Amino acid sequence: MQDKEAIEILMRMGDKHALSDEEKEAVSAAIGILSWTALGQSRIKNIAKAQKAKKEFRGNKLLM
């Protein structure tokens, strides 16, 4: 299961079910953690993509 899917499920669960304050806090914390991990994974992919593009640009520049 992807983080985004888990976030959506937890948000629906929080809306549908009567949760105690402690349980609501736990669900909110889990959503926050999953959101940060999703952002981190996205950032890692973007950094790798940028590094690859930079490397290809340098390679093309040397061929000229």
mmCIF file of the N, C-alpha and C atoms, coordinates in Angstrom:
data_MODEL
# 
_entry.id   MODEL 
# 
loop_
_atom_site.group_PDB 
_atom_site.id 
_atom_site.type_symbol 
_atom_site.label_atom_id 
_atom_site.label_alt_id 
_atom_site.label_comp_id 
_atom_site.label_asym_id 
_atom_site.label_entity_id 
_atom_site.label_seq_id 
_atom_site.pdbx_PDB_ins_code 
_atom_site.Cartn_x 
_atom_site.Cartn_y 
_atom_site.Cartn_z 
_atom_site.occupancy 
_atom_site.B_iso_or_equiv 
_atom_site.pdbx_formal_charge 
_atom_site.auth_seq_id 
_atom_site.auth_comp_id 
_atom_site.auth_asym_id 
_atom_site.auth_atom_id 
_atom_site.pdbx_PDB_model_num 
ATOM 1   N N  . MET A 1 1  ? 0.849   -1.180 0.000   1.00 0.00 ? 1  MET A N  1 
ATOM 2   C CA . MET A 1 1  ? 0.000   0.000  0.000   1.00 0.00 ? 1  MET A CA 1 
ATOM 3   C C  . MET A 1 1  ? 0.889   1.235  0.000   1.00 0.00 ? 1  MET A C  1 
ATOM 4   N N  . GLN A 1 2  ? 0.536   2.170  -0.827  1.00 0.00 ? 2  GLN A N  1 
ATOM 5   C CA . GLN A 1 2  ? 1.280   3.420  -0.917  1.00 0.00 ? 2  GLN A CA 1 
ATOM 6   C C  . GLN A 1 2  ? 0.870   4.353  0.223   1.00 0.00 ? 2  GLN A C  1 
ATOM 7   N N  . ASP A 1 3  ? 1.768   5.264  0.561   1.00 0.00 ? 3  ASP A N  1 
ATOM 8   C CA . ASP A 1 3  ? 1.499   6.217  1.637   1.00 0.00 ? 3  ASP A CA 1 
ATOM 9   C C  . ASP A 1 3  ? 0.246   7.037  1.366   1.00 0.00 ? 3  ASP A C  1 
ATOM 10  N N  . LYS A 1 4  ? 0.073   7.448  0.122   1.00 0.00 ? 4  LYS A N  1 
ATOM 11  C CA . LYS A 1 4  ? -1.079  8.274  -0.242  1.00 0.00 ? 4  LYS A CA 1 
ATOM 12  C C  . LYS A 1 4  ? -2.396  7.533  0.027   1.00 0.00 ? 4  LYS A C  1 
ATOM 13  N N  . GLU A 1 5  ? -2.423  6.251  -0.315  1.00 0.00 ? 5  GLU A N  1 
ATOM 14  C CA . GLU A 1 5  ? -3.611  5.436  -0.059  1.00 0.00 ? 5  GLU A CA 1 
ATOM 15  C C  . GLU A 1 5  ? -3.875  5.310  1.437   1.00 0.00 ? 5  GLU A C  1 
ATOM 16  N N  . ALA A 1 6  ? -2.820  5.095  2.196   1.00 0.00 ? 6  ALA A N  1 
ATOM 17  C CA . ALA A 1 6  ? -2.958  4.953  3.645   1.00 0.00 ? 6  ALA A CA 1 
ATOM 18  C C  . ALA A 1 6  ? -3.483  6.249  4.264   1.00 0.00 ? 6  ALA A C  1 
ATOM 19  N N  . ILE A 1 7  ? -3.005  7.377  3.774   1.00 0.00 ? 7  ILE A N  1 
ATOM 20  C CA . ILE A 1 7  ? -3.473  8.672  4.274   1.00 0.00 ? 7  ILE A CA 1 
ATOM 21  C C  . ILE A 1 7  ? -4.964  8.830  4.018   1.00 0.00 ? 7  ILE A C  1 
ATOM 22  N N  . GLU A 1 8  ? -5.386  8.495  2.806   1.00 0.00 ? 8  GLU A N  1 
ATOM 23  C CA . GLU A 1 8  ? -6.803  8.614  2.459   1.00 0.00 ? 8  GLU A CA 1 
ATOM 24  C C  . GLU A 1 8  ? -7.670  7.720  3.338   1.00 0.00 ? 8  GLU A C  1 
ATOM 25  N N  . ILE A 1 9  ? -7.226  6.499  3.586   1.00 0.00 ? 9  ILE A N  1 
ATOM 26  C CA . ILE A 1 9  ? -7.976  5.564  4.439   1.00 0.00 ? 9  ILE A CA 1 
ATOM 27  C C  . ILE A 1 9  ? -8.071  6.099  5.862   1.00 0.00 ? 9  ILE A C  1 
ATOM 28  N N  . LEU A 1 10 ? -6.955  6.585  6.378   1.00 0.00 ? 10 LEU A N  1 
ATOM 29  C CA . LEU A 1 10 ? -6.968  7.122  7.744   1.00 0.00 ? 10 LEU A CA 1 
ATOM 30  C C  . LEU A 1 10 ? -7.870  8.353  7.853   1.00 0.00 ? 10 LEU A C  1 
ATOM 31  N N  . MET A 1 11 ? -7.871  9.188  6.832   1.00 0.00 ? 11 MET A N  1 
ATOM 32  C CA . MET A 1 11 ? -8.736  10.369 6.860   1.00 0.00 ? 11 MET A CA 1 
ATOM 33  C C  . MET A 1 11 ? -10.208 9.967  6.834   1.00 0.00 ? 11 MET A C  1 
ATOM 34  N N  . ARG A 1 12 ? -10.551 8.998  5.985   1.00 0.00 ? 12 ARG A N  1 
ATOM 35  C CA . ARG A 1 12 ? -11.942 8.510  5.962   1.00 0.00 ? 12 ARG A CA 1 
ATOM 36  C C  . ARG A 1 12 ? -12.319 7.875  7.283   1.00 0.00 ? 12 ARG A C  1 
ATOM 37  N N  . MET A 1 13 ? -11.403 7.107  7.850   1.00 0.00 ? 13 MET A N  1 
ATOM 38  C CA . MET A 1 13 ? -11.654 6.450  9.121   1.00 0.00 ? 13 MET A CA 1 
ATOM 39  C C  . MET A 1 13 ? -11.918 7.485  10.215  1.00 0.00 ? 13 MET A C  1 
ATOM 40  N N  . GLY A 1 14 ? -11.127 8.550  10.224  1.00 0.00 ? 14 GLY A N  1 
ATOM 41  C CA . GLY A 1 14 ? -11.311 9.599  11.214  1.00 0.00 ? 14 GLY A CA 1 
ATOM 42  C C  . GLY A 1 14 ? -12.637 10.312 11.062  1.00 0.00 ? 14 GLY A C  1 
ATOM 43  N N  . ASP A 1 15 ? -13.111 10.429 9.814   1.00 0.00 ? 15 ASP A N  1 
ATOM 44  C CA . ASP A 1 15 ? -14.387 11.094 9.557   1.00 0.00 ? 15 ASP A CA 1 
ATOM 45  C C  . ASP A 1 15 ? -15.584 10.208 9.895   1.00 0.00 ? 15 ASP A C  1 
ATOM 46  N N  . LYS A 1 16 ? -15.474 8.923  9.627   1.00 0.00 ? 16 LYS A N  1 
ATOM 47  C CA . LYS A 1 16 ? -16.615 8.024  9.770   1.00 0.00 ? 16 LYS A CA 1 
ATOM 48  C C  . LYS A 1 16 ? -16.813 7.493  11.194  1.00 0.00 ? 16 LYS A C  1 
ATOM 49  N N  . HIS A 1 17 ? -15.755 7.185  11.849  1.00 0.00 ? 17 HIS A N  1 
ATOM 50  C CA . HIS A 1 17 ? -15.852 6.511  13.140  1.00 0.00 ? 17 HIS A CA 1 
ATOM 51  C C  . HIS A 1 17 ? -15.755 7.506  14.290  1.00 0.00 ? 17 HIS A C  1 
ATOM 52  N N  . ALA A 1 18 ? -16.494 7.172  15.339  1.00 0.00 ? 18 ALA A N  1 
ATOM 53  C CA . ALA A 1 18 ? -16.403 7.991  16.551  1.00 0.00 ? 18 ALA A CA 1 
ATOM 54  C C  . ALA A 1 18 ? -15.133 7.567  17.287  1.00 0.00 ? 18 ALA A C  1 
ATOM 55  N N  . LEU A 1 19 ? -14.170 8.469  17.299  1.00 0.00 ? 19 LEU A N  1 
ATOM 56  C CA . LEU A 1 19 ? -12.895 8.178  17.938  1.00 0.00 ? 19 LEU A CA 1 
ATOM 57  C C  . LEU A 1 19 ? -12.745 9.040  19.179  1.00 0.00 ? 19 LEU A C  1 
ATOM 58  N N  . SER A 1 20 ? -12.029 8.501  20.146  1.00 0.00 ? 20 SER A N  1 
ATOM 59  C CA . SER A 1 20 ? -11.725 9.303  21.332  1.00 0.00 ? 20 SER A CA 1 
ATOM 60  C C  . SER A 1 20 ? -10.699 10.359 20.934  1.00 0.00 ? 20 SER A C  1 
ATOM 61  N N  . ASP A 1 21 ? -10.502 11.331 21.790  1.00 0.00 ? 21 ASP A N  1 
ATOM 62  C CA . ASP A 1 21 ? -9.520  12.382 21.499  1.00 0.00 ? 21 ASP A CA 1 
ATOM 63  C C  . ASP A 1 21 ? -8.133  11.798 21.291  1.00 0.00 ? 21 ASP A C  1 
ATOM 64  N N  . GLU A 1 22 ? -7.792  10.805 22.105  1.00 0.00 ? 22 GLU A N  1 
ATOM 65  C CA . GLU A 1 22 ? -6.477  10.166 21.999  1.00 0.00 ? 22 GLU A CA 1 
ATOM 66  C C  . GLU A 1 22 ? -6.341  9.439  20.656  1.00 0.00 ? 22 GLU A C  1 
ATOM 67  N N  . GLU A 1 23 ? -7.395  8.759  20.232  1.00 0.00 ? 23 GLU A N  1 
ATOM 68  C CA . GLU A 1 23 ? -7.368  8.046  18.957  1.00 0.00 ? 23 GLU A CA 1 
ATOM 69  C C  . GLU A 1 23 ? -7.289  9.025  17.782  1.00 0.00 ? 23 GLU A C  1 
ATOM 70  N N  . LYS A 1 24 ? -8.028  10.134 17.860  1.00 0.00 ? 24 LYS A N  1 
ATOM 71  C CA . LYS A 1 24 ? -7.957  11.155 16.813  1.00 0.00 ? 24 LYS A CA 1 
ATOM 72  C C  . LYS A 1 24 ? -6.550  11.710 16.700  1.00 0.00 ? 24 LYS A C  1 
ATOM 73  N N  . GLU A 1 25 ? -5.908  11.929 17.842  1.00 0.00 ? 25 GLU A N  1 
ATOM 74  C CA . GLU A 1 25 ? -4.538  12.438 17.846  1.00 0.00 ? 25 GLU A CA 1 
ATOM 75  C C  . GLU A 1 25 ? -3.584  11.436 17.202  1.00 0.00 ? 25 GLU A C  1 
ATOM 76  N N  . ALA A 1 26 ? -3.791  10.146 17.508  1.00 0.00 ? 26 ALA A N  1 
ATOM 77  C CA . ALA A 1 26 ? -2.940  9.104  16.930  1.00 0.00 ? 26 ALA A CA 1 
ATOM 78  C C  . ALA A 1 26 ? -3.124  9.031  15.419  1.00 0.00 ? 26 ALA A C  1 
ATOM 79  N N  . VAL A 1 27 ? -4.374  9.137  14.946  1.00 0.00 ? 27 VAL A N  1 
ATOM 80  C CA . VAL A 1 27 ? -4.642  9.107  13.509  1.00 0.00 ? 27 VAL A CA 1 
ATOM 81  C C  . VAL A 1 27 ? -4.003  10.323 12.837  1.00 0.00 ? 27 VAL A C  1 
ATOM 82  N N  . SER A 1 28 ? -4.137  11.484 13.456  1.00 0.00 ? 28 SER A N  1 
ATOM 83  C CA . SER A 1 28 ? -3.524  12.701 12.905  1.00 0.00 ? 28 SER A CA 1 
ATOM 84  C C  . SER A 1 28 ? -2.014  12.578 12.838  1.00 0.00 ? 28 SER A C  1 
ATOM 85  N N  . ALA A 1 29 ? -1.415  12.012 13.867  1.00 0.00 ? 29 ALA A N  1 
ATOM 86  C CA . ALA A 1 29 ? 0.035   11.828 13.882  1.00 0.00 ? 29 ALA A CA 1 
ATOM 87  C C  . ALA A 1 29 ? 0.471   10.872 12.768  1.00 0.00 ? 29 ALA A C  1 
ATOM 88  N N  . ALA A 1 30 ? -0.285  9.793  12.593  1.00 0.00 ? 30 ALA A N  1 
ATOM 89  C CA . ALA A 1 30 ? 0.042   8.830  11.537  1.00 0.00 ? 30 ALA A CA 1 
ATOM 90  C C  . ALA A 1 30 ? -0.067  9.480  10.165  1.00 0.00 ? 30 ALA A C  1 
ATOM 91  N N  . ILE A 1 31 ? -1.098  10.295 9.959   1.00 0.00 ? 31 ILE A N  1 
ATOM 92  C CA . ILE A 1 31 ? -1.262  10.996 8.685   1.00 0.00 ? 31 ILE A CA 1 
ATOM 93  C C  . ILE A 1 31 ? -0.079  11.931 8.450   1.00 0.00 ? 31 ILE A C  1 
ATOM 94  N N  . GLY A 1 32 ? 0.327   12.641 9.489   1.00 0.00 ? 32 GLY A N  1 
ATOM 95  C CA . GLY A 1 32 ? 1.465   13.548 9.366   1.00 0.00 ? 32 GLY A CA 1 
ATOM 96  C C  . GLY A 1 32 ? 2.747   12.825 9.010   1.00 0.00 ? 32 GLY A C  1 
ATOM 97  N N  . ILE A 1 33 ? 2.987   11.716 9.660   1.00 0.00 ? 33 ILE A N  1 
ATOM 98  C CA . ILE A 1 33 ? 4.204   10.935 9.390   1.00 0.00 ? 33 ILE A CA 1 
ATOM 99  C C  . ILE A 1 33 ? 4.194   10.399 7.963   1.00 0.00 ? 33 ILE A C  1 
ATOM 100 N N  . LEU A 1 34 ? 3.043   9.866  7.541   1.00 0.00 ? 34 LEU A N  1 
ATOM 101 C CA . LEU A 1 34 ? 2.945   9.344  6.176   1.00 0.00 ? 34 LEU A CA 1 
ATOM 102 C C  . LEU A 1 34 ? 3.111   10.451 5.144   1.00 0.00 ? 34 LEU A C  1 
ATOM 103 N N  . SER A 1 35 ? 2.600   11.627 5.453   1.00 0.00 ? 35 SER A N  1 
ATOM 104 C CA . SER A 1 35 ? 2.750   12.759 4.534   1.00 0.00 ? 35 SER A CA 1 
ATOM 105 C C  . SER A 1 35 ? 4.217   13.125 4.369   1.00 0.00 ? 35 SER A C  1 
ATOM 106 N N  . TRP A 1 36 ? 4.954   13.165 5.478   1.00 0.00 ? 36 TRP A N  1 
ATOM 107 C CA . TRP A 1 36 ? 6.378   13.507 5.408   1.00 0.00 ? 36 TRP A CA 1 
ATOM 108 C C  . TRP A 1 36 ? 7.177   12.456 4.666   1.00 0.00 ? 36 TRP A C  1 
ATOM 109 N N  . THR A 1 37 ? 6.827   11.176 4.855   1.00 0.00 ? 37 THR A N  1 
ATOM 110 C CA . THR A 1 37 ? 7.569   10.137 4.134   1.00 0.00 ? 37 THR A CA 1 
ATOM 111 C C  . THR A 1 37 ? 7.279   10.223 2.640   1.00 0.00 ? 37 THR A C  1 
ATOM 112 N N  . ALA A 1 38 ? 6.038   10.536 2.285   1.00 0.00 ? 38 ALA A N  1 
ATOM 113 C CA . ALA A 1 38 ? 5.698   10.688 0.869   1.00 0.00 ? 38 ALA A CA 1 
ATOM 114 C C  . ALA A 1 38 ? 6.462   11.860 0.262   1.00 0.00 ? 38 ALA A C  1 
ATOM 115 N N  . LEU A 1 39 ? 6.557   12.957 0.987   1.00 0.00 ? 39 LEU A N  1 
ATOM 116 C CA . LEU A 1 39 ? 7.322   14.112 0.505   1.00 0.00 ? 39 LEU A CA 1 
ATOM 117 C C  . LEU A 1 39 ? 8.802   13.763 0.364   1.00 0.00 ? 39 LEU A C  1 
ATOM 118 N N  . GLY A 1 40 ? 9.325   13.034 1.332   1.00 0.00 ? 40 GLY A N  1 
ATOM 119 C CA . GLY A 1 40 ? 10.735  12.627 1.284   1.00 0.00 ? 40 GLY A CA 1 
ATOM 120 C C  . GLY A 1 40 ? 11.027  11.747 0.083   1.00 0.00 ? 40 GLY A C  1 
ATOM 121 N N  . GLN A 1 41 ? 10.145  10.796 -0.175  1.00 0.00 ? 41 GLN A N  1 
ATOM 122 C CA . GLN A 1 41 ? 10.334  9.912  -1.320  1.00 0.00 ? 41 GLN A CA 1 
ATOM 123 C C  . GLN A 1 41 ? 10.275  10.694 -2.627  1.00 0.00 ? 41 GLN A C  1 
ATOM 124 N N  . SER A 1 42 ? 9.357   11.629 -2.709  1.00 0.00 ? 42 SER A N  1 
ATOM 125 C CA . SER A 1 42 ? 9.236   12.464 -3.902  1.00 0.00 ? 42 SER A CA 1 
ATOM 126 C C  . SER A 1 42 ? 10.499  13.296 -4.100  1.00 0.00 ? 42 SER A C  1 
ATOM 127 N N  . ARG A 1 43 ? 11.023  13.845 -3.018  1.00 0.00 ? 43 ARG A N  1 
ATOM 128 C CA . ARG A 1 43 ? 12.240  14.653 -3.102  1.00 0.00 ? 43 ARG A CA 1 
ATOM 129 C C  . ARG A 1 43 ? 13.429  13.813 -3.564  1.00 0.00 ? 43 ARG A C  1 
ATOM 130 N N  . ILE A 1 44 ? 13.548  12.610 -3.049  1.00 0.00 ? 44 ILE A N  1 
ATOM 131 C CA . ILE A 1 44 ? 14.645  11.723 -3.447  1.00 0.00 ? 44 ILE A CA 1 
ATOM 132 C C  . ILE A 1 44 ? 14.560  11.422 -4.948  1.00 0.00 ? 44 ILE A C  1 
ATOM 133 N N  . LYS A 1 45 ? 13.351  11.144 -5.448  1.00 0.00 ? 45 LYS A N  1 
ATOM 134 C CA . LYS A 1 45 ? 13.175  10.871 -6.874  1.00 0.00 ? 45 LYS A CA 1 
ATOM 135 C C  . LYS A 1 45 ? 13.555  12.085 -7.709  1.00 0.00 ? 45 LYS A C  1 
ATOM 136 N N  . ASN A 1 46 ? 13.136  13.271 -7.259  1.00 0.00 ? 46 ASN A N  1 
ATOM 137 C CA . ASN A 1 46 ? 13.445  14.489 -8.009  1.00 0.00 ? 46 ASN A CA 1 
ATOM 138 C C  . ASN A 1 46 ? 14.943  14.786 -8.013  1.00 0.00 ? 46 ASN A C  1 
ATOM 139 N N  . ILE A 1 47 ? 15.624  14.544 -6.908  1.00 0.00 ? 47 ILE A N  1 
ATOM 140 C CA . ILE A 1 47 ? 17.068  14.750 -6.850  1.00 0.00 ? 47 ILE A CA 1 
ATOM 141 C C  . ILE A 1 47 ? 17.775  13.793 -7.807  1.00 0.00 ? 47 ILE A C  1 
ATOM 142 N N  . ALA A 1 48 ? 17.357  12.537 -7.795  1.00 0.00 ? 48 ALA A N  1 
ATOM 143 C CA . ALA A 1 48 ? 17.966  11.557 -8.694  1.00 0.00 ? 48 ALA A CA 1 
ATOM 144 C C  . ALA A 1 48 ? 17.729  11.932 -10.150 1.00 0.00 ? 48 ALA A C  1 
ATOM 145 N N  . LYS A 1 49 ? 16.527  12.404 -10.460 1.00 0.00 ? 49 LYS A N  1 
ATOM 146 C CA . LYS A 1 49 ? 16.200  12.819 -11.820 1.00 0.00 ? 49 LYS A CA 1 
ATOM 147 C C  . LYS A 1 49 ? 17.058  14.010 -12.247 1.00 0.00 ? 49 LYS A C  1 
ATOM 148 N N  . ALA A 1 50 ? 17.236  14.967 -11.341 1.00 0.00 ? 50 ALA A N  1 
ATOM 149 C CA . ALA A 1 50 ? 18.044  16.158 -11.638 1.00 0.00 ? 50 ALA A CA 1 
ATOM 150 C C  . ALA A 1 50 ? 19.510  15.776 -11.845 1.00 0.00 ? 50 ALA A C  1 
ATOM 151 N N  . GLN A 1 51 ? 20.014  14.868 -11.017 1.00 0.00 ? 51 GLN A N  1 
ATOM 152 C CA . GLN A 1 51 ? 21.398  14.437 -11.165 1.00 0.00 ? 51 GLN A CA 1 
ATOM 153 C C  . GLN A 1 51 ? 21.612  13.718 -12.489 1.00 0.00 ? 51 GLN A C  1 
ATOM 154 N N  . LYS A 1 52 ? 20.632  12.903 -12.879 1.00 0.00 ? 52 LYS A N  1 
ATOM 155 C CA . LYS A 1 52 ? 20.740  12.182 -14.140 1.00 0.00 ? 52 LYS A CA 1 
ATOM 156 C C  . LYS A 1 52 ? 20.725  13.160 -15.312 1.00 0.00 ? 52 LYS A C  1 
ATOM 157 N N  . ALA A 1 53 ? 19.833  14.144 -15.252 1.00 0.00 ? 53 ALA A N  1 
ATOM 158 C CA . ALA A 1 53 ? 19.755  15.148 -16.322 1.00 0.00 ? 53 ALA A CA 1 
ATOM 159 C C  . ALA A 1 53 ? 21.048  15.949 -16.403 1.00 0.00 ? 53 ALA A C  1 
ATOM 160 N N  . LYS A 1 54 ? 21.621  16.297 -15.267 1.00 0.00 ? 54 LYS A N  1 
ATOM 161 C CA . LYS A 1 54 ? 22.873  17.056 -15.238 1.00 0.00 ? 54 LYS A CA 1 
ATOM 162 C C  . LYS A 1 54 ? 24.010  16.232 -15.851 1.00 0.00 ? 54 LYS A C  1 
ATOM 163 N N  . LYS A 1 55 ? 24.029  14.949 -15.505 1.00 0.00 ? 55 LYS A N  1 
ATOM 164 C CA . LYS A 1 55 ? 25.065  14.064 -16.031 1.00 0.00 ? 55 LYS A CA 1 
ATOM 165 C C  . LYS A 1 55 ? 24.925  13.923 -17.554 1.00 0.00 ? 55 LYS A C  1 
ATOM 166 N N  . GLU A 1 56 ? 23.689  13.778 -18.027 1.00 0.00 ? 56 GLU A N  1 
ATOM 167 C CA . GLU A 1 56 ? 23.464  13.666 -19.468 1.00 0.00 ? 56 GLU A CA 1 
ATOM 168 C C  . GLU A 1 56 ? 23.834  14.965 -20.178 1.00 0.00 ? 56 GLU A C  1 
ATOM 169 N N  . PHE A 1 57 ? 23.532  16.100 -19.570 1.00 0.00 ? 57 PHE A N  1 
ATOM 170 C CA . PHE A 1 57 ? 23.873  17.390 -20.156 1.00 0.00 ? 57 PHE A CA 1 
ATOM 171 C C  . PHE A 1 57 ? 25.379  17.529 -20.293 1.00 0.00 ? 57 PHE A C  1 
ATOM 172 N N  . ARG A 1 58 ? 26.096  17.145 -19.232 1.00 0.00 ? 58 ARG A N  1 
ATOM 173 C CA . ARG A 1 58 ? 27.564  17.209 -19.289 1.00 0.00 ? 58 ARG A CA 1 
ATOM 174 C C  . ARG A 1 58 ? 28.102  16.302 -20.375 1.00 0.00 ? 58 ARG A C  1 
ATOM 175 N N  . GLY A 1 59 ? 27.506  15.116 -20.516 1.00 0.00 ? 59 GLY A N  1 
ATOM 176 C CA . GLY A 1 59 ? 27.940  14.164 -21.541 1.00 0.00 ? 59 GLY A CA 1 
ATOM 177 C C  . GLY A 1 59 ? 27.693  14.711 -22.929 1.00 0.00 ? 59 GLY A C  1 
ATOM 178 N N  . ASN A 1 60 ? 26.544  15.330 -23.132 1.00 0.00 ? 60 ASN A N  1 
ATOM 179 C CA . ASN A 1 60 ? 26.224  15.924 -24.440 1.00 0.00 ? 60 ASN A CA 1 
ATOM 180 C C  . ASN A 1 60 ? 27.130  17.103 -24.740 1.00 0.00 ? 60 ASN A C  1 
ATOM 181 N N  . LYS A 1 61 ? 27.456  17.859 -23.734 1.00 0.00 ? 61 LYS A N  1 
ATOM 182 C CA . LYS A 1 61 ? 28.317  19.029 -23.908 1.00 0.00 ? 61 LYS A CA 1 
ATOM 183 C C  . LYS A 1 61 ? 29.731  18.591 -24.333 1.00 0.00 ? 61 LYS A C  1 
ATOM 184 N N  . LEU A 1 62 ? 30.200  17.475 -23.775 1.00 0.00 ? 62 LEU A N  1 
ATOM 185 C CA . LEU A 1 62 ? 31.530  16.982 -24.120 1.00 0.00 ? 62 LEU A CA 1 
ATOM 186 C C  . LEU A 1 62 ? 31.572  16.462 -25.565 1.00 0.00 ? 62 LEU A C  1 
ATOM 187 N N  . LEU A 1 63 ? 30.446  15.978 -26.052 1.00 0.00 ? 63 LEU A N  1 
ATOM 188 C CA . LEU A 1 63 ? 30.396  15.448 -27.414 1.00 0.00 ? 63 LEU A CA 1 
ATOM 189 C C  . LEU A 1 63 ? 30.433  16.541 -28.464 1.00 0.00 ? 63 LEU A C  1 
ATOM 190 N N  . MET A 1 64 ? 30.099  17.770 -28.078 1.00 0.00 ? 64 MET A N  1 
ATOM 191 C CA . MET A 1 64 ? 30.052  18.885 -29.048 1.00 0.00 ? 64 MET A CA 1 
ATOM 192 C C  . MET A 1 64 ? 31.395  19.309 -29.442 1.00 0.00 ? 64 MET A C  1 
# 
